[in-house]
Amino acid sequence: MTDILIIKTSSLGDVVHQMPAIVDASRACPELRITWLVEETFAPLVRLHPLVADVMTVATRRWRSQLATGATWREIGRFRTLLRGQAFDKVIDTQGLIRSAIMTRLARGQRHGYDGRSIREPFAARFYDVRHTVSRDLHAVTRNRMLTGLSLGYRPPDNIDYGLIRPSQTNDQRYAVLLHGTSRFAKEWRAEDWIETGRWLSAKGLQIVLPWGSEAERLLSERLSRDIAGSRVLPRQSLDLTAQVIGNAALVVGVDTGLMHLAAAYRVPLVGIYASTDPGLTGPVGSGRMAALGGRNGPPAARQVMEAAERLLDQSVIRSN
């Protein structure tokens, strides 16, 4: 058995983008035992992956806001002891940040990461024993797969498999999930467009489901729900439960957010909405049916999203027959 540690701590989209590399590695090297180091917030999602043997958690986001307390420093000390307490054959940092590189340096094992030309924060490359060249012009999923393959000595296959097992169906009613929440204002889509799209989907016989994470997202979910008859606002819940809702959906429509990539991972029909970012580098990829609309020049109109959704729904009907 070969023990390896994958360091990909955050964010949600980045964590999902690492999953195909886990599948590649397990198939190319069946003797691997994979441990994944991830932010505590995203640990429930990583634990859903059947090929990850163990999950180690870190809490840098919480620690940063509580650095003045002794309890935080004691927790950091316990984390360092835990990380140093296990020896790995290889440690692979696919995050490429100074903070993840420091964790890589603390871990015991041959340390792999991007070289100075390939990494987001070049100083981080100094912390690795072995540095690999991977173009920064590639999609995030491809970069993760290539770095992991170079570190373990195999070439990733062409097909992309996230390795997540689609959850059991818990509801007979077909529904569409609208993912309106995102971390940046520039990535948002107009509420009026969400309402128009939601009403159109509802007329197609799909119940509209509205997840949320922050207080602002909750308020918007409630506003949208008031204007979309029969829609449902999800309660606040853990990430693994939200993943189950997404995995069982008939359709997902989402802005550039980590939850959208879960739909791609579960091969749920997906319309991705891009308002200010390039879908070529971080857009949804996979073997499922999907469309990415908009980009750096602005978002698509509601009409374009509805047309793409109709094509995907039509394909679903054809396949089911």
HELIX and SHEET records of a PDB file:
HELIX    1   1 LEU A   12  ALA A   28  1                                  17    
HELIX    2   2 GLU A   40  PHE A   42  5                                   3    
HELIX    3   3 ALA A   43  VAL A   46  1                                   4    
HELIX    4   4 THR A   60  ARG A   64  1                                   5    
HELIX    5   5 GLY A   70  ARG A   84  1                                  15    
HELIX    6   6 ILE A   98  LEU A  106  1                                   9    
HELIX    7   7 PRO A  122  PHE A  127  5                                   6    
HELIX    8   8 ALA A  140  LEU A  152  1                                  13    
HELIX    9   9 PHE A  185  LYS A  187  5                                   3    
HELIX   10  10 ALA A  191  ALA A  203  1                                  13    
HELIX   11  11 GLU A  215  ASP A  227  1                                  13    
HELIX   12  12 LEU A  239  GLY A  247  1                                   9    
HELIX   13  13 GLY A  258  ALA A  265  1                                   8    
HELIX   14  14 PRO A  279  THR A  282  1                                   4    
HELIX   15  15 ALA A  302  SER A  320  1                                  19    
SHEET    1   A 6 ASP A  54  VAL A  58  0                                        
SHEET    2   A 6 LEU A  32  GLU A  39  1                                        
SHEET    3   A 6 THR A   2  ILE A   7  1                                        
SHEET    4   A 6 ALA A  87  ASP A  93  1                                        
SHEET    5   A 6 ARG A 108  TYR A 114  1                                        
SHEET    6   A 6 VAL A 130  HIS A 132  1                                        
SHEET    1   B 6 ARG A 232  VAL A 233  0                                        
SHEET    2   B 6 GLN A 207  LEU A 210  1                                        
SHEET    3   B 6 TYR A 175  LEU A 179  1                                        
SHEET    4   B 6 LEU A 251  VAL A 255  1                                        
SHEET    5   B 6 LEU A 270  TYR A 274  1                                        
SHEET    6   B 6 MET A 290  GLY A 294  1                                        
END                                                                             
